Amino acid sequence: MASGKPPVVVTCTAPVNIAVIKYWGKRDEELILPINSSLSVTLSQDQLKTTTTAAISTDFTEDRIWLNGREEDVGQPRLQACLREIRRLARKRRGAGDGDSPPLSLSYKVHVASVNNFPTAAGLASSAAGYACLAYALARVYGVEGDLSEVARRGSGSACRSLYGGFVEWQMGEQADGKDSIARQLAPEGHWPQLRVLVLVVSAEKKLTGSTVGMQTSVETSALLKFRAESVVPARMREMARCIQDRDFQRFAQLTMKDSNQFHATCLDTFPPISYLSDTSRRIIQLVHAFNAYCGQTKVAYTFDAGPNAVVFTLDDTVAEFVAAVKHSFPPAANGDRFLKGLPVTPVPLSEELKAALAGDPTPGGVQYIIVTQVGPGPQVLDDPHAHLLGSDGLPKQAS
């Protein structure tokens, strides 16, 4: 390297979040301001996370980014918006600080490498984890402190929710400049230790209609979406916050399912209609309702983001039986031993009565695999230099 000075390198991880009160539709496309508030659960990074390394050096001649090993176009508007915002905040902080701190790093170019340990663009909130991680890593490398909601939101709206662990609210805000459209934690990750989350991966394929385009079309054409944002969501936000505070699983579960159903109804009300759910997604919905009916109470809840993969909430004492029900309804293909990932689940037999209640023919291979996880913390800094995705030359390390 020309200067002989090593680059400044920071590596962070950030979590996936799953909305239980959904965000769909923007009132400002450029600032990414939503037409309604939303509420999410942050998932444990032991199972699902993005890892991002950001490096700045006097020797870098241009900004560059690599995603899952492939170099991507650094000129993407959303990426540029995040970079601009971080550099603006860094300049502002330097300007307000003690006059002698040299603003040298502000002129440095940045190299970024990011990897997801789960399918990207398949409706598993990869952009939320990715942009939260990017904002967090850039803030550390440029010395920016304070709330990063605005930086992360410029990349992907729901990314601001991944800046916190536990249960998180994204307040839609009212100001035109978006300064009050921020995320805040409602309860920490340890608040509801019994809660478990099962991600049923139906397809890891990239979805046909991206969220950005889908939202624009819905805002333009769906009367139901407008009604939802103005007349339904505000009360649901208050009720969901109460359910979480009281750890009331029955109400939490029912509201989660109703809100997911209504979000997908607004997609069908869009013109031309958008359908993110597959036949398998609909079978999972039927399975959940049949399981709850058999139990005589709401023991599991589904929610679907803009994709076919189901996220199921339940309590720790129901996980094993529900996993057995999923295996019965969607017998694993050849990868039976790799069907379950994440937290360990002790196999239990399924009663004949429950099998009979789960009417309908089994669909072999319908669910590719299940990730068993729980509520987790917000972004973390990795201090171990071996964790860096970029080498001392600022280029991605070769995967060993």
Long-range contacts (C-beta under 8 A, 24 or more apart in sequence): 1-57, 1-59, 1-392, 1-393, 2-58, 2-59, 3-57, 3-58, 3-59, 5-57, 5-58, 5-59, 6-57, 6-392, 7-55, 7-56, 7-57, 7-59, 7-60, 7-111, 7-390, 7-392, 7-394, 8-55, 8-56, 8-57, 8-105, 8-108, 8-141, 9-53, 9-54, 9-55, 9-141, 9-385, 9-388, 9-390, 10-53, 10-54, 10-55, 10-137, 10-140, 10-141, 10-381, 11-51, 11-52, 11-53, 11-54, 11-137, 11-381, 11-382, 11-387, 11-388, 11-389, 12-51, 12-52, 12-133, 12-136, 12-137, 12-140, 12-379, 12-380, 12-381, 12-382, 13-45, 13-49, 13-50, 13-51, 13-52, 13-133, 13-379, 13-380, 13-382, 14-45, 14-49, 14-50, 14-52, 14-129, 14-130, 14-132, 14-133, 14-136, 14-162, 14-163, 14-378, 14-379, 14-380, 15-42, 15-43, 15-44, 15-45, 15-48, 15-49, 15-129, 15-132, 15-162, 15-165, 15-376, 15-377, 15-378, 15-379, 16-42, 16-43, 16-48, 16-49, 16-118, 16-124, 16-125, 16-126, 16-128, 16-129, 16-162, 17-41, 17-42, 17-43, 17-125, 17-128, 17-129, 17-158, 17-161, 17-162, 17-168, 18-43, 18-125, 18-197, 18-303, 18-305, 18-311, 19-158, 19-161, 19-303, 19-305, 20-240, 20-252, 20-255, 20-256, 20-259, 20-303, 20-313, 21-233, 21-236, 21-237, 21-240, 21-255, 21-259, 22-259, 22-260, 22-262, 22-263, 22-305, 23-157, 23-158, 23-170, 24-214, 24-215, 24-218, 24-225, 24-263, 24-266, 24-267, 24-306, 25-215, 25-218, 25-219, 25-225, 25-229, 26-157, 26-215, 26-216, 26-219, 27-172, 28-176, 28-178, 29-216, 30-81, 31-153, 31-154, 31-177, 31-178, 31-181, 32-153, 32-154, 32-156, 32-157, 32-178, 33-172, 33-173, 33-178, 33-181, 34-157, 34-170, 34-172, 34-181, 35-172, 35-219, 35-225, 35-226, 35-229, 36-172, 36-228, 36-229, 36-230, 36-233, 36-234, 37-169, 37-170, 37-171, 37-172, 37-233, 37-234, 37-237, 38-158, 38-161, 38-169, 38-170, 38-233, 38-237, 39-167, 39-168, 39-169, 39-170, 39-186, 39-237, 39-240, 39-241, 40-158, 40-161, 40-167, 40-168, 40-170, 41-166, 41-167, 41-168, 41-195, 41-197, 41-313, 41-375, 42-161, 42-162, 42-164, 42-165, 42-166, 42-167, 42-168, 42-189, 42-375, 42-376, 42-377, 42-378, 43-197, 43-199, 43-373, 43-374, 43-375, 43-376, 44-189, 44-373, 44-374, 44-375, 44-376, 44-377, 45-376, 45-377, 45-380, 46-342, 46-373, 46-376, 47-118, 47-199, 47-341, 47-342, 47-343, 47-371, 47-372, 47-373, 48-117, 48-118, 48-124, 48-129, 48-199, 48-371, 48-373, 49-116, 49-117, 49-129, 50-114, 50-115, 50-116, 50-126, 50-129, 50-130, 50-132, 50-133, 51-114, 51-115, 51-117, 51-133, 51-382, 51-387, 51-389, 52-112, 52-113, 52-114, 52-130, 52-133, 52-134, 52-136, 52-137, 52-389, 53-112, 53-113, 53-114, 53-137, 53-387, 53-388, 53-389, 53-390, 54-110, 54-111, 54-112, 54-134, 54-137, 54-138, 54-140, 54-141, 55-110, 55-111, 55-112, 55-141, 55-388, 55-390, 55-394, 56-105, 56-108, 56-109, 56-110, 56-111, 56-141, 56-142, 57-108, 57-109, 57-111, 57-394, 58-104, 58-108, 59-394, 60-108, 60-109, 60-110, 60-111, 60-394, 61-109, 62-109, 63-109, 63-110, 63-111, 63-112, 64-109, 64-111, 64-112, 65-111, 65-112, 65-113, 65-114, 66-112, 66-113, 66-114, 66-389, 66-396, 67-113, 67-114, 67-115, 67-120, 67-130, 68-114, 68-115, 68-116, 68-120, 69-115, 69-396, 69-399, 78-131, 78-154, 78-155, 78-156, 79-134, 79-155, 81-154, 81-155, 82-131, 82-134, 82-135, 82-138, 82-151, 82-152, 82-154, 82-155, 83-110, 83-138, 85-150, 85-151, 85-154, 86-135, 86-138, 86-139, 86-142, 86-144, 86-151, 87-142, 89-139, 89-142, 89-144, 89-146, 89-151, 90-142, 90-143, 90-144, 93-143, 93-144, 93-145, 105-141, 105-142, 105-143, 106-142, 110-138, 110-141, 111-390, 111-394, 111-395, 112-137, 112-138, 113-389, 113-390, 113-396, 114-389, 115-389, 118-371, 119-201, 119-204, 120-206, 121-206, 121-207, 121-210, 122-201, 122-203, 122-204, 122-205, 122-206, 122-207, 122-307, 122-309, 123-207, 123-276, 123-304, 123-305, 123-306, 123-307, 123-308, 123-309, 124-199, 124-201, 124-305, 124-307, 124-309, 125-158, 125-162, 125-305, 127-155, 127-156, 127-158, 127-159, 127-211, 128-156, 128-158, 128-159, 128-161, 128-162, 129-159, 129-162, 130-155, 130-156, 130-159, 131-155, 131-156, 131-159, 131-162, 132-159, 132-160, 132-161, 132-162, 132-163, 132-379, 133-162, 133-379, 135-159, 135-163, 136-163, 136-379, 140-381, 147-182, 149-181, 149-182, 149-183, 150-178, 150-179, 150-181, 150-182, 153-178, 153-181, 162-378, 162-379, 163-378, 163-379, 164-378, 165-189, 165-375, 165-376, 165-377, 165-378, 166-190, 166-191, 166-375, 166-377, 167-191, 167-192, 167-244, 167-375, 169-237, 169-241, 186-241, 186-244, 186-245, 187-244, 187-245, 189-375, 189-376, 189-377, 191-244, 191-247, 191-375, 192-244, 192-247, 192-375, 194-247, 194-315, 194-316, 194-317, 195-249, 195-313, 195-314, 195-315, 195-316, 195-374, 195-375, 196-313, 196-314, 196-315, 196-316, 196-318, 196-319, 196-343, 196-372, 196-373, 196-374, 197-311, 197-312, 197-313, 197-372, 197-373, 197-374, 197-375, 198-311, 198-312, 198-314, 198-319, 198-322, 198-323, 198-326, 198-370, 198-371, 198-372, 198-373, 199-309, 199-310, 199-311, 199-312, 199-370, 199-371, 199-373, 200-284, 200-309, 200-310, 200-311, 200-312, 200-326, 200-367, 200-370, 201-309, 201-367, 201-368, 201-369, 201-370, 201-371, 202-278, 202-280, 202-281, 202-284, 202-308, 202-309, 202-310, 202-366, 202-367, 202-368, 203-278, 203-307, 203-308, 203-309, 203-368, 204-368, 207-276, 207-306, 207-307, 207-308, 209-274, 209-276, 209-306, 211-306, 214-267, 214-270, 214-274, 214-276, 214-306, 217-270, 217-271, 217-272, 217-274, 218-266, 218-267, 218-269, 218-270, 218-274, 221-269, 221-270, 221-271, 222-266, 222-269, 222-270, 222-271, 223-269, 224-265, 224-266, 224-269, 225-266, 225-269, 225-270, 228-262, 228-263, 228-266, 232-262, 249-298, 249-299, 249-315, 250-297, 250-298, 252-301, 252-313, 253-298, 253-299, 253-300, 253-301, 253-313, 254-298, 254-301, 256-301, 256-302, 256-303, 256-313, 257-288, 257-301, 257-302, 257-303, 259-303, 260-302, 260-303, 260-304, 263-304, 264-304, 267-306, 276-304, 276-305, 276-306, 276-307, 276-308, 277-304, 277-308, 278-308, 280-308, 280-330, 280-363, 280-366, 280-367, 281-308, 281-309, 281-310, 283-329, 283-330, 283-360, 283-363, 283-366, 284-310, 284-312, 284-326, 284-367, 285-310, 286-360, 287-325, 287-326, 287-329, 287-358, 288-312, 290-357, 290-358, 290-359, 291-322, 291-325, 291-354, 291-357, 291-358, 293-357, 294-353, 294-354, 294-357, 294-358, 319-345, 319-372, 320-345, 320-346, 320-347, 320-348, 321-348, 321-350, 321-354, 323-370, 323-372, 324-348, 324-349, 324-350, 325-350, 325-354, 325-358, 326-367, 326-370, 328-355, 328-358, 328-362, 329-358, 329-360, 329-362, 329-363, 329-366, 330-362, 330-363, 330-364, 330-365, 330-366, 330-367, 331-362, 331-364, 331-365, 332-364, 332-365, 332-367, 332-369, 333-364, 333-365, 333-368, 335-368, 335-369, 338-369, 339-369, 339-370, 340-369, 340-370, 340-372, 341-369, 341-370, 341-371, 341-372, 342-370, 342-371, 342-372, 342-373, 343-372, 343-373, 343-374, 344-372, 345-372
